[in-house]
């Protein structure tokens, strides 16, 4: 039984060919494309409003050098939200529950922010490793601690996204299994459990959006330190 609970996180394959690339590329087909007409559809207008609001909120604390990342961060945000939301549908696979994918997104982007900081302002970038006013005996210890915390950042990004989505999917499957088991035995308890399942599903929809936003927001904060 426990093995079947974790089967949903296994990468699907067809004739021995992994289908994770299809699961990653398919969400882009669902995005509405702008038309040449003067009046856009409600979906396209809502999408444009959401992207504009998110971009303004994300780039507000950044200077002009950080605005070059607007397209990448906004695309990453829409991509993560779409994958997380589609993963809540029945009989679907969520690629962002794979730590390898999340680390593949987190490590290169984090490393890019560090390289930008070391190239543009190396003194300021290295200054983050030693807080101002540190007592002299604590300087070596603090440098080691800050260096470790710097290299833990991409791991924290990937693990946070993976753990939150994995825990939510497991809870949904556990409670759904409990509903099916209790329905013929205790219908009243099964109905109450189904209500809890519905509320948990709504919570997971919010978590899917919030975790995508937190992932991109933390990347923008790392970028803010280095531009």
C-alpha positions in Angstrom: 0.0 0.0 0.0 2.8 2.4 0.9 4.5 1.7 -2.4 1.4 2.6 -4.4 1.2 5.9 -2.6 4.6 6.9 -4.0 4.0 5.5 -7.5 2.4 8.8 -8.5 5.8 10.5 -8.2 7.5 8.0 -10.6 8.3 9.5 -14.0 5.9 8.0 -16.6 7.3 6.1 -19.5 5.9 4.7 -22.8 7.8 1.8 -24.4 10.7 2.6 -22.2 10.8 6.3 -23.3 10.5 8.8 -20.3 7.5 11.1 -20.8 8.7 13.8 -18.4 9.8 16.0 -21.4 6.2 15.8 -22.7 4.8 16.7 -19.3 7.1 19.8 -19.2 6.5 21.0 -22.7 2.7 20.3 -22.9 1.6 23.2 -20.6 3.0 25.8 -23.0 0.4 24.6 -25.5 -2.4 25.7 -23.2 -1.4 29.3 -22.9 -3.6 31.7 -24.9 -1.7 33.5 -27.7 -2.4 37.2 -28.4 -4.3 37.8 -31.6 -4.1 40.6 -34.2 -7.7 41.8 -33.4 -8.3 45.1 -31.6 -10.3 43.4 -28.8 -8.7 40.5 -27.0 -10.6 37.7 -25.3 -11.3 37.7 -21.6 -8.7 35.0 -21.0 -6.0 36.9 -22.8 -6.9 40.1 -21.0 -6.8 38.4 -17.6 -3.5 36.8 -18.5 -2.0 40.1 -19.5 -3.2 41.8 -16.3 -1.8 39.1 -14.1 1.6 39.2 -15.9 1.8 43.0 -15.6 0.9 43.0 -12.0 3.3 40.3 -11.1 6.2 41.9 -13.1 5.7 45.2 -11.5 5.6 43.7 -8.0 8.6 41.6 -8.7 10.8 44.2 -10.2 9.9 47.1 -7.9 12.9 46.7 -5.5 15.4 46.0 -8.4 17.4 48.6 -10.3 17.5 48.9 -14.0 20.2 46.1 -14.3 17.8 43.6 -12.7 15.0 44.5 -15.1 16.8 42.4 -17.8 15.6 39.4 -15.9 11.9 40.3 -16.2 11.1 38.0 -19.1 12.9 35.0 -17.6 11.4 35.4 -14.1 7.9 36.0 -15.4 8.1 33.0 -17.8 9.4 30.8 -15.0 6.6 31.9 -12.7 3.9 31.1 -15.3 5.6 27.8 -16.1 5.7 26.7 -12.5 2.1 27.7 -11.8 0.8 25.9 -14.8 2.7 22.7 -14.0 1.7 22.8 -10.4 -2.0 23.4 -11.2 -2.1 20.7 -13.9 -0.6 18.3 -11.4 -3.7 18.5 -9.2 -5.8 17.0 -11.9 -6.6 13.2 -11.7 -4.3 10.8 -13.5 -1.6 13.5 -14.2 2.1 13.7 -13.4 3.6 16.7 -11.7 7.2 17.2 -12.9 7.9 19.7 -10.0 7.6 16.9 -7.5 11.0 15.7 -8.9 13.9 17.1 -7.0 16.2 16.7 -10.0 14.0 19.1 -12.1 13.7 21.7 -9.3 17.4 21.6 -8.7 18.0 21.9 -12.4 16.0 25.2 -12.3 17.4 26.5 -9.0 21.2 25.9 -9.4 21.8 27.6 -12.8 19.7 30.6 -11.9 21.2 31.0 -8.4 24.7 30.6 -9.9 23.9 33.2 -12.5 23.0 35.7 -9.8 26.3 34.9 -8.0 28.4 35.3 -11.1 26.7 38.6 -12.0 27.5 39.9 -8.5 31.1 38.8 -8.6 31.6 40.3 -12.1 29.8 43.7 -11.5 30.5 44.4 -7.8 32.9 41.9 -6.3 33.6 43.9 -3.2 29.9 44.2 -2.3 29.3 40.5 -3.2 32.1 39.3 -1.0 31.0 41.8 1.7 27.8 39.8 2.2 29.9 37.0 3.7 31.0 39.3 6.6 28.4 41.4 8.4 29.4 44.9 9.3 30.6 45.4 12.9 31.6 41.7 13.5 34.1 41.2 16.4 37.5 40.1 15.2 37.5 36.7 16.9 34.2 35.8 15.2 35.3 36.8 11.6 36.6 33.3 10.5 33.6 31.5 11.9 31.1 33.9 10.4 32.7 33.7 7.0 32.4 29.9 7.0 28.8 30.1 8.2 27.8 32.7 5.5 29.6 30.7 2.8 27.7 27.6 3.8 24.4 29.5 3.8 25.2 30.9 0.4 25.7 27.4 -1.1 22.6 26.1 0.6 20.4 28.6 -1.1 19.8 26.5 -4.3 19.2 23.4 -2.3 16.6 25.2 -0.2 14.9 26.4 -3.3 14.6 23.0 -4.8 13.8 21.1 -1.6 11.1 23.6 -0.6 9.2 23.3 -3.8 9.5 19.5 -3.9 8.6 18.9 -0.3 5.5 21.1 -0.3 4.1 19.6 -3.5 4.9 16.1 -2.5 3.4 16.4 0.9 0.2 17.9 -0.6 -0.2 15.1 -3.1 0.3 12.5 -0.5 -2.2 14.0 1.9 -4.8 14.2 -0.9 -4.2 10.5 -1.8 -4.4 9.4 1.8 -7.6 11.2 2.5 -9.2 10.1 -0.8 -8.3 6.5 0.1 -9.9 6.9 3.5 -13.1 8.2 1.9 -13.4 5.1 -0.3 -12.6 2.8 2.6 -15.1 4.4 5.0 -18.0 5.0 2.5 -19.5 1.5 2.8 -18.8 1.2 6.5 -19.5 4.6 7.9 -21.1 6.9 5.3 -21.4 9.9 7.7 -17.7 9.9 8.5 -16.9 9.4 4.8 -18.9 12.5 3.9 -17.2 14.5 6.5 -13.8 13.2 5.3 -14.8 14.1 1.7 -15.5 17.7 2.9 -12.0 17.8 4.4 -10.7 16.5 1.2 -12.4 19.3 -0.7 -11.0 21.9 1.6 -7.5 20.3 1.3 -7.8 20.5 -2.5 -8.5 24.2 -2.3 -5.6 24.6 0.0 -3.3 22.7 -2.4 -4.4 25.0 -5.3 -3.3 28.0 -3.2 0.0 26.1 -2.3 0.6 25.4 -5.9 0.5 29.1 -6.8 2.2 30.3 -3.6 5.2 28.0 -4.0 5.7 29.1 -7.6 5.6 32.7 -6.5 8.0 32.0 -3.5 10.5 30.2 -5.8 10.7 33.2 -8.2 10.5 35.8 -5.4 13.6 34.3 -3.7 15.5 34.3 -7.0 14.7 38.0 -7.4 15.9 38.6 -3.8 19.2 36.8 -4.6 19.4 38.9 -7.8 18.8 42.1 -5.8 21.8 41.4 -3.7 24.1 41.2 -6.7 22.9 43.9 -9.1 
